[in-house]
Amino acid sequence: MVNPPLALLAELTHRCPLRCPYCSNPVELARASAELSTAEWARVFAEAAALGCLQVHLSGGEPTARRDIVEITAAAHEAGLYTNLITAGVLLDGALMGRLAAAGLDHVQLSVQDAEEAGAERIGGLRGAQAKKAAAARLVRDAGLPLTLNAVVHRQNLHNLPALIDLALDWGAGRIEVAHVQYYGWALANRSALLPTRTQLDEATRVVEAARAAHRGRLVIDYVVPDYHAARPKACMGGWGSRFLAVSPAGRVLPCHAAESIAGMVFPSVREVSLHDAWYQGEAFGRFRGTEWMPAPCRGCAQAEKDWGGCRCQAFALTGDAAATDPACTLSPHHGMLAAAVAEAGGAGFVYRGA
Amino acid sequence: MIPRFARGVRLQEDKARGRWIVMAPERMFVPDETALEVLRLVDGARDVDAIVDALAARFDAPREEIAGDVRPMLEDLVEKGALTW
């Protein structure tokens, strides 16, 4: 039995003023001219709500790079979805924040690349970004909206994790996501410079646990651990085609935002099929749903319905076979690749988009 | 003490699944029947005593027993960031 999805990731555009070396967007970006229109997004939101989605994450790229972001937010709100804006914050001003709040925006997730200005702006590749982010946090709070800080952490900023948590408190966030980089796309290209050491990871885990206790009731800390140091893979997306769906800037309906990185897969377009048909009848969503598709060692494994075989994109990126067991699992014959990557890591320079 | 929903948190019907949920930033909680009865009385005006009174009257149950259930439940939701007071 296939359950309806809980949340929609709406990737409104691939355009972004930042160029983080772990960018989760595809290596090949969709052009602005290929992006869905305001009316098309409104239809997608109505279909998502009818399908059972409760939340929409308005993301990108930088979603506020779209001139119709207020109309898009209003359409999501009118469809009955809980609306979450995932932004770098550098394009926000008071007038836009006011219009977004009036349009029914429920929550803002603001990214931060480091606690220190110099480090943050080197990682994000945009000078002046940190002050704009601090101002954006104030605007969100002044608008009466809840704020989550999203801190992507890695080898080159983990020493500042305590300061990142302090920054969340200073900026008035009720929640911080401490997310270790996941290695696909650009992040895979920059893996050597980004992969943390085991010592760094253990220290980060200790810092998070201490901060959770110290700020209980004031700051919620979500923690995403890096699977390169794990024994079992993450339950990516809660299972393929199980809880989430994403729509790309050009309208492709995806089981996760990185799914187009899997060569040979064809994803339907919202211009051709309904979200309902893509979810329930689409070949792409059915391909890795449940456990029937699993080869050994996943097939019959006691963990099969806990981690769902891990991440299909990671399996493809590392082994060339999207149906393989995620190499993050110690039972994968490819697991040694991860230990080798950790052992070889230590590069200092980043490869940036457009460089 | 007057409990209220935290910023960005609300009780909402999930029609597709025939239930009520607490929607929160990038999270959701599925309250059990008892918690749902309590949360329906969280309106930013009733204090804890008034919520207990309303439930005691509605379910014709001893006030102390209700209070013993309601207080830990509210404290748990405050700790999770869903409610404030």
Interface residues (C-beta under 8 A of the other chain):
Chain A: P4 L6 L51 G52 L54 Q55 H57 Y82 N84 D106 H107 Q109 G144 L145 P146 T148 G174 R175 E177 R216 G217 V220
Chain B: A6 R7 G8 V9 Q12 D14 A16 R17 I21 M23 P25 E26 M28 V78 E79 K80 G81
